[in-house]
């Protein structure tokens, strides 16, 4: 199945990716966010906040945004 | 009521979509392309001049031309990267009106209210009150300038306006450790913010900006939170908290512990700048404990004066007295020798007769 995956961590990423049927949000998170915990991120599927055990479906729009990002001084 | 709000959101989304669709950076892109062609022409001319210099062995001129070439190549590299970025933006499909509306809805759910400032073309949302390491910084209004976004200038499109400002003690413009003059230094969030903003994903962009405001990076703040509420020392400039600060009543200014001390005579507290150094004992003394010597007129502290006369002047008469006293000079051997009175020893050593 194909989903739109938007990762707002690090350099940012937004593209369609292929996943096996039955992939959960937790599995997607583990595959793409190597150094992080789900509780430190705002995870939305089709713009709605979800729990990690939600199973993704064809055409879903998944956004993962960190709740804390280190700023700097220019 | 809910229907009215939905209609407002539709109007906001429609305006946002129309602004982002204007694509005014088209002319900027053409200008950049023209400039790039001019730059490559200049480099071709430089290369020809270098060949001539080498053929005629004009080494000094060749070295100068090589320096110019290095600068031109650096400029060209920057121009190419900017143009490539613009090309990438042109290739990014604009979000549909429905996607923009969904983004506005998401923002409304996430932040509570979305506003469109018609005057300056800004889409704005307000954060919750931000508290970092116990320092209350208040809520911020995040403003996204849609015209800047349409120009492809995402990095300059964001402003964070403190709604209940609590700036740092040393700089009113710094309302957050990572905000100065309303500009947010996004740090690690910059790339993701630009990617989201330039693709028209406004909800993502503003959530990234909020995540930066919610985080304190002690490694690179405009002002450290440790010194947020402190006051600068009037002498050395270091920032101290209220408990570390000392108030000098003589000059009515704040000082740090290093620049504040006590008078060695009366013990009164004062800044170092308001105290004098006694030339006799080198202790720091206040003006009340300092007086001029009655004899020599030089300043001295109370501990170094007696009845208005400084220690030096007190010692001098004693020295003179000692000098005036006759010295008994032994005549003869070590034992039972006679002494003669009336001989003085001044600067010259005494003559001892055998």
Interface residues (C-beta under 8 A of the other chain):
Chain A: X6 X8 X9 X10 X11 X12 X13 X14 X42 X44 X47 X63 X65 X66 X67 X68 X69 X70 X71 X72 X73 X74
Chain B: X102 X105 X106 X177 X178 X180 X183 X184 X185 X186 X187 X188 X189 X191 X192 X193 X194 X195 X196 X199 X201 X203 X204 X207 X208 X211 X212 X213 X214 X215 X217 X219 X220 X221 X222
